[in-house]
Amino acid sequence: MFKLKLKSKDVKIEKVPKHVGIIMDGNGRWAKKRLQPRIFGHKAGMDALQEVTITASDYGVKVLTVYAFSTENWSRPREEVNFIMNLPVEFFDKYVPELKKNNVRIQMIGDTQALPEETLKALNDAIETTRKNSGLVLNFALNYGGRSEITNAVKMIAQDVLEASFNPDDITEDLIANYLMTDHLPYLYRDPDLIIRTSGELRLSNFLLWQSAYSEFYFTPVFWPDFRRSEFIEALVEYNRRKRRFGRV
């Protein structure tokens, strides 16, 4: 059992998932319910992310991968996209000191080439500022898509076969995993044990398609800005009710 100093209404968790993935969904609908523009919900979602990150760290989660912006999200209205691209700048300016204090290390997966210069600079600065931290890895999936990730991995593997780095018969699941964007994570933590999706939607939306083969899924109707410490703990409680068999009896 992971031991920690419990806060009010916290519970002890027997089995702590090493890697948790979160599809942070429902910001726009949360704002609409309050007669506010969609960007209002994205801003509120930053506070939820900070609280959930600290909670995950408190409970001993090793990696928290958050789906911040998908490769398909570029099709949203330009004003909303521009606002979302500026959120990392605001988030890191506001929360990096506290995350660093909690020994959180920031990393990223996704295609950085299309990101605005200010967004990429803020991300790189946060990564550099926290690189010596040894606690939870807050892994941002930014301009990320699971199919694109797998496609790029196949291209790199094919190129290495052409260059005779190895033979097709040498290709294994472990080798493929080494070509995915999660290869920078410790080997035992690459695949999420638990994937959470907020807002009541019941799909993966192109998130960690390879890595989620044996993940447990937790869906909640709570919109992301309202998903806080108690909701995250409830997801951990539900995870503890599951019996993971990995294809075995």
Solvent accessible surface area in square Angstrom, and as a share of the most:
residue,aa,sasa,rsa
1,M,116,0.52
2,F,83,0.34
3,K,173,0.73
4,L,42,0.21
5,K,190,0.81
6,L,60,0.30
7,K,114,0.48
8,S,99,0.64
9,K,186,0.79
10,D,18,0.10
11,V,62,0.36
12,K,134,0.57
13,I,4,0.02
14,E,111,0.50
15,K,94,0.40
16,V,32,0.18
17,P,1,0.01
18,K,96,0.41
19,H,0,0.00
20,V,0,0.00
21,G,0,0.00
22,I,0,0.00
23,I,9,0.05
24,M,34,0.15
25,D,25,0.13
26,G,5,0.05
27,N,20,0.10
28,G,6,0.06
29,R,88,0.32
30,W,26,0.09
31,A,0,0.00
32,K,152,0.64
33,K,145,0.62
34,R,102,0.37
35,L,169,0.84
36,Q,78,0.35
37,P,80,0.50
38,R,104,0.38
39,I,41,0.21
40,F,84,0.35
41,G,0,0.00
42,H,15,0.07
43,K,95,0.40
44,A,18,0.14
45,G,5,0.04
46,M,16,0.07
47,D,52,0.27
48,A,0,0.00
49,L,9,0.05
50,Q,27,0.12
51,E,53,0.24
52,V,0,0.00
53,T,0,0.00
54,I,21,0.11
55,T,0,0.00
56,A,0,0.00
57,S,28,0.18
58,D,39,0.20
59,Y,1,0.00
60,G,16,0.16
61,V,4,0.02
62,K,92,0.39
63,V,0,0.00
64,L,0,0.00
65,T,0,0.00
66,V,0,0.00
67,Y,19,0.07
68,A,33,0.25
69,F,2,0.01
70,S,10,0.06
71,T,45,0.26
72,E,95,0.42
73,N,29,0.15
74,W,91,0.32
75,S,104,0.67
76,R,83,0.30
77,P,90,0.57
78,R,196,0.71
79,E,126,0.57
80,E,7,0.03
81,V,11,0.06
82,N,87,0.45
83,F,44,0.18
84,I,13,0.06
85,M,7,0.03
86,N,59,0.30
87,L,21,0.10
88,P,15,0.10
89,V,34,0.19
90,E,51,0.23
91,F,5,0.02
92,F,10,0.04
93,D,111,0.57
94,K,123,0.52
95,Y,16,0.06
96,V,15,0.09
97,P,90,0.57
98,E,70,0.32
99,L,0,0.00
100,K,99,0.42
101,K,174,0.74
102,N,44,0.23
103,N,61,0.31
104,V,0,0.00
105,R,60,0.22
106,I,0,0.00
107,Q,28,0.13
108,M,29,0.13
109,I,4,0.02
110,G,16,0.15
111,D,63,0.33
112,T,50,0.29
113,Q,171,0.76
114,A,58,0.45
115,L,13,0.07
116,P,56,0.35
117,E,150,0.67
118,E,120,0.54
119,T,2,0.01
120,L,50,0.25
121,K,126,0.53
122,A,15,0.12
123,L,1,0.01
124,N,73,0.38
125,D,68,0.35
126,A,2,0.02
127,I,52,0.26
128,E,99,0.44
129,T,60,0.35
130,T,0,0.00
131,R,128,0.47
132,K,166,0.70
133,N,20,0.10
134,S,97,0.63
135,G,27,0.25
136,L,5,0.02
137,V,5,0.03
138,L,0,0.00
139,N,0,0.00
140,F,12,0.05
141,A,0,0.00
142,L,3,0.02
143,N,7,0.03
144,Y,1,0.00
145,G,2,0.02
146,G,0,0.00
147,R,181,0.66
148,S,49,0.31
149,E,3,0.01
150,I,51,0.26
151,T,68,0.39
152,N,61,0.31
153,A,1,0.01
154,V,89,0.51
155,K,128,0.54
156,M,92,0.41
157,I,12,0.06
158,A,50,0.39
159,Q,88,0.39
160,D,35,0.18
161,V,41,0.24
162,L,145,0.72
163,E,110,0.49
164,A,85,0.66
165,S,72,0.46
166,F,35,0.15
167,N,97,0.50
168,P,87,0.54
169,D,139,0.72
170,D,69,0.36
171,I,63,0.32
172,T,74,0.43
173,E,130,0.58
174,D,79,0.41
175,L,33,0.16
176,I,40,0.20
177,A,18,0.14
178,N,76,0.39
179,Y,47,0.18
180,L,4,0.02
181,M,51,0.23
182,T,2,0.01
183,D,63,0.33
184,H,75,0.33
185,L,5,0.02
186,P,63,0.40
187,Y,131,0.50
188,L,137,0.68
189,Y,47,0.18
190,R,33,0.12
191,D,77,0.40
192,P,3,0.02
193,D,25,0.13
194,L,1,0.00
195,I,2,0.01
196,I,0,0.00
197,R,12,0.05
198,T,0,0.00
199,S,9,0.06
200,G,36,0.34
201,E,42,0.19
202,L,128,0.64
203,R,136,0.50
204,L,45,0.22
205,S,46,0.30
206,N,28,0.14
207,F,0,0.00
208,L,0,0.00
209,L,56,0.28
210,W,81,0.28
211,Q,4,0.02
212,S,7,0.04
213,A,80,0.62
214,Y,127,0.48
215,S,11,0.07
216,E,32,0.14
217,F,67,0.28
218,Y,33,0.13
219,F,78,0.33
220,T,10,0.06
221,P,108,0.68
222,V,44,0.25
223,F,38,0.16
224,W,2,0.01
225,P,2,0.01
226,D,61,0.32
227,F,1,0.00
228,R,73,0.27
229,R,32,0.12
230,S,68,0.44
231,E,49,0.22
232,F,0,0.00
233,I,9,0.05
234,E,77,0.35
235,A,0,0.00
236,L,0,0.00
237,V,35,0.20
238,E,39,0.17
239,Y,15,0.06
240,N,37,0.19
241,R,155,0.57
242,R,62,0.23
243,K,147,0.62
244,R,58,0.21
245,R,123,0.45
246,F,88,0.37
247,G,72,0.69
248,R,162,0.59
249,V,181,1.04
